[in-house]
Amino acid sequence: MQHEPCPVWMGHLLASPIRALAQNPATILAPYLREGMTALDIGCALGFFSLPMARLVGPSGLVICVDMQEGMLTRLERRAKRKGLHGRIQAHLCTQNSLRLEERAGSADFALAYAVVHEVPDPPALLGQIEAALKPRGLLLLGEPILHVPRRDFEETRSLALAAGFTLAGEPPIGRSRTALLRKRLSAPCA
């Protein structure tokens, strides 16, 4: 199901510290990120997950913050600068149909796509583009809000991810979410 993009003003609600009571980004992401890694935050909005990711990858790491709204990215950059994390993030403008990450093929250790896949017009293409950006055996943490995405729809998304070249590595608990931890296969999926 495709929706209009989240308005920039709503990004402030999504980045609220109150949200961290149910979904603590540092706790959620710490098992997957370490110093020096390159990570992708797909549909980053104002950086609820991006800024904690930047802390976890440290000064030698990089978080590529991908969003299709320039206003979200501009505000995210301001927030990162205020928190001393600006050098660890790279704002990346995508389109509704392309992440535009071709130059990053095979370079990311980890990707997060939270509350994103149900918003795009072509989920298989999105998942394929994320898979292409990851290193072999790189991880994708996929999550969707329970209130917006029925179980059957999430199971279909997970199946699409498996078809795009991932294997299921787990289902980590994230408050009020359906999740899948996916690992990029070493070889391409059979056609």
Order of alpha helices (4+ residues) and beta strands (2+ residues): alpha-alpha-beta-alpha-beta-alpha-beta-beta-alpha-beta-alpha-beta-beta
